[in-house]
Amino acid sequence: MNDEAGRCLIVDPGDAEPVLNAIAANNWQPEAIFLTHHHHDHVGGVKELVEKFPQIVVYGPQETQDKGTTQVVKDGETAFVLGHEFSVIATPGHTLGHICYFSKPYLFCGDTLFSGGCGRLFEGTASQMYQSLKKLSVLPDDTLVCCAHEYTLSNMKFALSILPHDLSINDYYRKVKELRAKNQITLPVILKNE
């Protein structure tokens, strides 16, 4: 995410190199990093980014404190970045301390919600994940779901294995398959469609 002044927000940098390339190509100045949870594919680039940009603030849940977080945030708190007020939403399930960040219309949801699915349960329970997804379901319909991975095609294949005759799933699967065949992304998606 970036603003008119050339400042940017980095979310879950698993690797610093592509982030640094995007920053250089666009002449951005990073203001903050949001971490949603402690898994390496979400925090692996933090150290290098902080070394390159020592002024950057790294927000994250308690479970990321040893991964470079400088500002621990929890459910109900807010983070002010790029002129936006982001609400922190606890979403345990994928990990016990997983959080999401919401500022209309953006939802940075890490590995809680994907297009056509949700994250795997590594630490939490199915009940916790269900409650987390219920929390997200009350956000505005036009919320842009900015998840951490492009799993849409595999999620839709799974959905078709369960509901092979569902017309909306079949239609979406075809659209996603066409996009991915052209190496185009399917994200972000609109919450209403999930």
C-alpha angles and dihedrals in degrees: 000000000000140000137219091268092062096253118136142197119220119208125200099337104200090174127022099210100073090043092051090048092052091046092051095044092052099034091236127166112217114228102176148354123223117206119193098187145345104265114126094238087064102040105028094103098045098093094052093044092050090048090053095042107027093175092063118116115223114206121193147134122279090265090066097052092105091046096067104283112154097178116043112205132186141188114310096017125113137224121204110213131157091354092304128115108223119199115216114226121191109226109174118183110083086048127357094245099039115142137184130210122221131189114154118292097008127079115181099195106166109198099341100088130019131175103280096002151021137253125282119263107248099153108357133066132253088250091055092049091049091052090047092052090048089055091054093045092069093061116105115290092240093057112135107231105216103186126178102243139042098236097136098112095049091044091053092048088054092047089052091051088059100036106022095165098048106121097205092050091048092049093048092045091055092050092047092046091053093049094048092047086060090046090246123143124244095207145141100037132190114258092224089065094052 
